[in-house]
Amino acid sequence: MRKYLILLSIFCSHAYAMGNIVDTAFVVEAQKRGAIIWDVRSEADYQKGHIPGAFNIGTAAQALRNPNTEDYKPVAEIEKTLGTAGLDPSKEIVVYSSRGDANAYFGLYTIAYFGGKQGSIYHDGIDGWRTAGLEVSTAAAKPAPVALKLTPNPAVSVDTPQMLGARNKGVQIVDARTVPEFSGNDIRAIRGGHIPGAINIPFEQNWVDPETAGKLARKQVADNTGMSLKPMQELKKLYAALDPEKETIVYCQSGTRASETAVVLSQLGFKNVKVYEPSWLGYAAVLSAPANNEAFFNVGALNSRLSSMQQRIEHLERELAAEKTRKP
């Protein structure tokens, strides 16, 4: 039996699992028994080729969240979006994207957030499917719309007031962002830094090669195989400093990357794992909330750099126009 199928039997006893991490064989069998297959990639990627019968609403994190706050849209809107696509969280759903894409884990977290208990994630996604030589379809699936009445599940998430209170209750906090974000050198909100007491374990550390994304950008590797999950024993070592019996809250910038780490921890047997869904974007906006390595975003300096860049662009455009007039 394959490693992820073995995983299902090993860790089925903990209090609330956000979902199971499964392999290609599991997805094939899920198809046969009529499970919903949810492709959370962009519509353009979906149209280029997807697992036959998979449904798509576009990039999940964009379709389900407010683009400014990156919090969930009103529940009524989500009910309509998911219901129109036939995505009923109470049914068995297998979520996938490209290999290692945290957006897939956000889709799985969404299922758990709205009370689903039969969600699974196909970590290797469309890449693993293609590698297995299985059929890929370009025909859009025709969903049977369902009427949904969704209620958020407090067992898997915390809001900002709860996050502020949790800091004084011995809760373990994992920051799944990059080291520069954690240290306050990469500011992506009104201020940079991290929640006091948080342990920084970037979500890419869950991969066989955490540097894969950068290597792909630099064309140092030919594919995303390095984004495969590490073996379970290595993942246990990665989180060895944490106590599986304690409540554990994971956050990142907006909750997407945190979802991947939260599902991995849940799979490893951590009993009480939650995602701080507003994450650093929400926490940083509460200026009274304490932060380590606090650094504020310098809007004036940014405007100055943008102005300098604009002047440079205009200069280059003038040079290009002059060069064109000199050509016979």
C-alpha positions as CSV (number, residue, x, y, z in Angstrom):
1,M,0.0,0.0,0.0
2,R,1.3,3.4,-0.9
3,K,2.7,5.9,1.6
4,Y,-0.3,8.2,1.7
5,L,-2.8,5.4,2.0
6,I,-0.8,4.0,4.9
7,L,-1.0,7.5,6.3
8,L,-4.8,7.4,6.5
9,S,-4.8,4.4,8.8
10,I,-2.0,5.6,11.0
11,F,-3.4,9.0,11.9
12,C,-7.2,8.5,11.8
13,S,-7.6,8.7,15.6
14,H,-6.8,12.3,16.4
15,A,-9.6,14.7,17.4
16,Y,-10.4,16.6,14.1
17,A,-8.5,16.1,10.9
18,M,-8.6,18.9,8.3
19,G,-8.4,16.2,5.6
20,N,-6.2,13.5,4.3
21,I,-3.2,13.7,2.0
22,V,-3.6,11.1,-0.7
23,D,-1.9,9.7,-3.7
24,T,-2.8,9.0,-7.4
25,A,-4.2,5.5,-6.6
26,F,-6.6,7.0,-4.0
27,V,-7.9,9.6,-6.5
28,V,-8.5,7.0,-9.2
29,E,-10.6,5.0,-6.7
30,A,-12.4,8.2,-5.5
31,Q,-13.4,8.9,-9.1
32,K,-14.9,5.4,-9.3
33,R,-17.0,5.9,-6.2
34,G,-18.3,9.2,-7.4
35,A,-16.3,11.6,-5.2
36,I,-16.2,15.3,-6.1
37,I,-12.9,16.3,-7.7
38,W,-12.1,20.0,-7.2
39,D,-9.5,21.6,-9.4
40,V,-8.6,24.9,-7.6
41,R,-6.3,26.3,-10.3
42,S,-7.1,29.2,-12.5
43,E,-9.8,28.7,-15.2
44,A,-7.0,29.1,-17.9
45,D,-5.0,26.3,-16.4
46,Y,-8.1,24.2,-16.0
47,Q,-9.0,24.6,-19.6
48,K,-5.5,23.4,-20.7
49,G,-6.1,20.1,-19.1
50,H,-7.6,18.6,-15.9
51,I,-8.5,15.4,-14.2
52,P,-11.6,14.2,-16.0
53,G,-14.8,15.2,-14.2
54,A,-13.1,17.8,-12.0
55,F,-15.0,21.0,-11.2
56,N,-13.5,24.4,-11.2
57,I,-14.5,27.9,-10.0
58,G,-11.2,29.5,-10.8
59,T,-8.3,30.1,-8.4
60,A,-10.0,29.2,-5.0
61,A,-8.3,31.8,-2.9
62,Q,-9.4,34.5,-5.3
63,A,-12.9,33.2,-5.9
64,L,-13.8,32.8,-2.2
65,R,-12.0,35.8,-0.6
66,N,-12.3,39.6,-0.6
67,P,-9.4,40.8,-2.7
68,N,-8.6,43.7,-0.4
69,T,-8.7,42.1,3.1
70,E,-8.1,38.5,1.8
71,D,-10.8,37.3,4.4
72,Y,-13.6,35.0,3.3
73,K,-16.4,36.7,1.4
74,P,-19.8,36.7,3.1
75,V,-21.1,33.2,3.7
76,A,-24.1,33.8,1.4
77,E,-21.7,34.5,-1.5
78,I,-19.7,31.4,-0.8
79,E,-22.8,29.3,-0.6
80,K,-23.8,30.5,-4.1
81,T,-20.3,30.1,-5.6
82,L,-19.8,26.6,-4.2
83,G,-23.4,25.5,-4.7
84,T,-23.4,26.6,-8.4
85,A,-20.4,24.4,-9.0
86,G,-21.9,21.5,-7.1
87,L,-19.2,21.6,-4.5
88,D,-20.9,20.4,-1.4
89,P,-18.5,20.4,1.6
90,S,-20.6,17.6,3.3
91,K,-19.7,15.2,0.4
92,E,-16.4,13.4,-0.3
93,I,-14.2,15.9,-2.1
94,V,-10.7,15.5,-3.4
95,V,-8.9,18.8,-3.9
96,Y,-5.9,19.3,-6.2
97,S,-3.9,21.9,-8.0
98,S,-0.3,21.7,-9.3
99,R,2.2,19.9,-7.1
100,G,2.8,21.6,-3.8
101,D,0.5,24.5,-4.5
102,A,-0.7,25.9,-1.2
103,N,-3.9,27.1,-2.9
104,A,-5.0,23.4,-3.0
105,Y,-4.6,23.3,0.8
106,F,-6.6,26.4,1.1
107,G,-9.4,24.6,-0.8
108,L,-9.2,21.7,1.6
109,Y,-9.1,24.0,4.6
110,T,-12.3,25.7,3.2
111,I,-14.0,22.3,3.2
112,A,-13.1,21.8,6.8
113,Y,-13.9,25.4,7.7
114,F,-17.5,24.8,6.5
115,G,-17.9,21.5,8.4
116,G,-16.7,19.0,5.8
117,K,-15.2,15.8,7.2
118,Q,-14.6,13.9,4.0
119,G,-12.0,16.1,2.3
120,S,-8.7,14.9,0.9
121,I,-5.9,16.6,-0.9
122,Y,-3.9,15.2,-3.8
123,H,-0.6,17.0,-3.1
124,D,1.1,16.0,-6.4
125,G,-1.9,17.3,-8.3
126,I,-2.1,17.5,-12.1
127,D,1.6,16.9,-12.3
128,G,1.4,13.6,-10.5
129,W,-1.6,12.7,-12.6
130,R,0.2,13.4,-15.9
131,T,3.3,11.5,-14.7
132,A,1.2,8.5,-14.0
133,G,0.1,8.6,-17.7
134,L,-3.6,9.0,-16.8
135,E,-6.2,10.7,-19.0
136,V,-6.4,14.5,-19.0
137,S,-9.5,16.2,-20.2
138,T,-10.1,19.7,-21.6
139,A,-13.9,19.4,-21.5
140,A,-15.4,21.4,-18.7
141,A,-17.4,19.3,-16.3
142,K,-21.1,20.1,-16.0
143,P,-22.0,20.3,-12.3
144,A,-25.3,19.7,-10.7
145,P,-26.0,22.8,-8.6
146,V,-26.9,22.3,-5.0
147,A,-28.5,24.6,-2.4
148,L,-26.0,25.1,0.5
149,K,-26.4,26.3,4.0
150,L,-22.9,26.7,5.4
151,T,-21.8,27.4,9.0
152,P,-18.1,28.1,9.9
153,N,-16.5,25.4,12.0
154,P,-14.7,26.9,15.1
155,A,-12.7,23.7,15.5
156,V,-10.3,24.6,12.7
157,S,-9.9,28.4,12.8
158,V,-9.4,31.4,15.0
159,D,-10.0,35.1,14.5
160,T,-7.9,38.1,15.6
161,P,-9.4,38.5,19.1
162,Q,-8.9,34.8,19.7
163,M,-5.4,35.0,18.4
164,L,-4.6,37.8,20.8
165,G,-6.0,35.8,23.7
166,A,-4.3,32.5,22.7
167,R,-0.9,34.0,23.1
168,N,-1.3,33.9,26.9
169,K,-2.7,30.4,27.1
170,G,0.4,28.3,26.2
171,V,-0.7,27.8,22.6
172,Q,1.9,26.8,20.0
173,I,2.1,29.3,17.2
174,V,3.7,28.5,13.8
175,D,4.6,31.2,11.3
176,A,4.7,29.6,7.9
177,R,6.0,32.6,6.0
178,T,9.5,33.2,4.7
179,V,12.4,34.1,6.9
180,P,12.5,37.7,5.6
181,E,8.8,38.1,6.3
182,F,9.3,36.7,9.8
183,S,12.2,38.9,10.6
184,G,10.5,42.1,9.4
185,N,12.7,42.7,6.4
186,D,10.0,41.8,3.9
187,I,7.0,43.9,4.7
188,R,3.7,42.9,3.0
189,A,1.2,44.5,5.3
190,I,1.0,47.9,7.2
191,R,3.9,46.6,9.3
192,G,6.3,43.7,9.3
193,G,7.5,41.4,12.0
194,H,5.9,38.4,13.7
195,I,3.6,37.4,16.5
196,P,5.6,37.1,19.7
197,G,6.3,33.5,20.6
198,A,5.8,32.2,17.1
199,I,8.2,29.6,15.6
200,N,9.2,30.2,12.0
201,I,9.0,27.1,9.8
202,P,8.4,28.3,6.2
203,F,5.7,26.1,4.5
204,E,8.2,25.2,1.7
205,Q,10.1,23.2,4.3
206,N,7.4,20.6,3.9
207,W,8.8,19.9,0.4
208,V,11.6,17.5,-0.5
209,D,13.5,20.5,-1.9
210,P,12.3,23.8,-0.3
211,E,14.3,25.8,-2.9
212,T,12.4,24.3,-5.9
213,A,10.3,27.4,-6.7
214,G,13.4,29.6,-6.9
215,K,15.3,27.0,-8.9
216,L,12.4,26.8,-11.4
217,A,12.4,30.6,-11.8
218,R,16.2,30.5,-12.4
219,K,15.7,27.5,-14.8
220,Q,18.0,25.3,-12.6
221,V,15.6,22.5,-12.6
222,A,13.3,21.2,-15.3
223,D,10.2,20.4,-13.3
224,N,8.5,20.8,-9.8
225,T,9.3,17.3,-8.5
226,G,11.1,18.9,-5.6
227,M,7.8,20.2,-4.4
228,S,6.7,16.7,-3.4
229,L,6.1,16.2,0.3
230,K,9.0,15.0,2.4
231,P,8.5,11.4,3.8
232,M,6.5,11.4,7.0
233,Q,9.5,10.6,9.2
234,E,11.3,13.8,7.9
235,L,8.2,15.9,8.5
236,K,8.0,14.6,12.1
237,K,11.6,15.8,12.6
238,L,10.8,19.1,11.0
239,Y,8.1,19.7,13.7
240,A,9.8,17.8,16.5
241,A,10.0,21.0,18.7
242,L,6.2,21.1,18.9
243,D,4.0,19.1,21.1
244,P,1.2,17.2,19.2
245,E,-1.0,17.3,22.3
246,K,-1.1,21.1,22.6
247,E,-3.3,23.5,20.6
248,T,-1.4,24.7,17.6
249,I,-2.2,27.8,15.5
250,V,-0.6,28.3,12.1
251,Y,-0.5,31.6,10.3
252,C,1.1,33.2,7.2
253,Q,0.3,36.4,5.3
254,S,-3.4,35.6,4.5
255,G,-4.0,32.0,5.5
256,T,-3.1,30.2,2.3
257,R,0.4,28.9,3.1
258,A,-0.7,28.3,6.6
259,S,-3.3,25.9,5.3
260,E,-0.6,23.6,3.9
261,T,1.3,23.4,7.2
262,A,-1.9,23.0,9.2
263,V,-3.0,20.0,7.1
264,V,0.5,18.4,7.4
265,L,0.4,18.9,11.2
266,S,-3.1,17.4,11.4
267,Q,-1.9,14.5,9.3
268,L,1.1,14.0,11.6
269,G,-1.3,13.4,14.5
270,F,-1.4,16.9,16.1
271,K,-4.7,16.9,18.1
272,N,-5.8,20.5,17.8
273,V,-4.6,22.4,14.8
274,K,-6.2,25.7,13.7
275,V,-5.5,28.3,11.1
276,Y,-5.4,31.9,12.0
277,E,-7.1,32.8,8.7
278,P,-6.7,36.6,8.8
279,S,-3.0,35.8,9.5
280,W,-0.4,38.6,9.5
281,L,-2.5,40.8,7.2
282,G,-5.1,41.0,9.9
283,Y,-2.8,40.9,12.9
284,A,-0.6,43.7,11.6
285,A,-3.6,46.0,11.1
286,V,-4.3,45.9,14.8
287,L,-1.6,48.4,15.8
288,S,-2.0,47.7,19.5
289,A,-1.2,44.0,18.9
290,P,2.4,43.3,20.1
291,A,4.9,42.2,17.4
292,N,8.5,41.2,17.4
293,N,10.9,42.6,14.9
294,E,8.3,45.2,14.2
295,A,9.0,47.4,11.2
296,F,6.6,49.8,9.5
297,F,6.1,50.2,5.8
298,N,7.7,53.4,4.5
299,V,5.2,54.7,2.0
300,G,7.2,57.9,1.3
301,A,10.3,55.9,0.3
302,L,8.2,53.6,-1.9
303,N,6.6,56.6,-3.7
304,S,10.1,58.1,-4.2
305,R,11.3,54.8,-5.8
306,L,8.2,54.6,-8.0
307,S,8.7,58.2,-9.1
308,S,12.3,57.5,-9.9
309,M,11.3,54.4,-11.9
310,Q,8.7,56.3,-13.8
311,Q,11.2,59.0,-14.7
312,R,13.6,56.3,-15.9
313,I,10.8,54.7,-18.0
314,E,9.9,58.0,-19.6
315,H,13.6,58.7,-20.4
316,L,14.0,55.3,-22.1
317,E,10.7,55.9,-24.0
318,R,12.1,59.2,-25.3
319,E,15.4,57.6,-26.3
320,L,13.5,54.8,-28.1
321,A,11.3,57.3,-30.0
322,A,14.4,59.4,-31.0
323,E,16.1,56.2,-32.2
324,K,13.1,55.3,-34.4
325,T,13.1,58.8,-36.0
326,R,16.8,58.5,-36.9
327,K,16.3,55.2,-38.8
328,P,15.8,55.6,-42.6
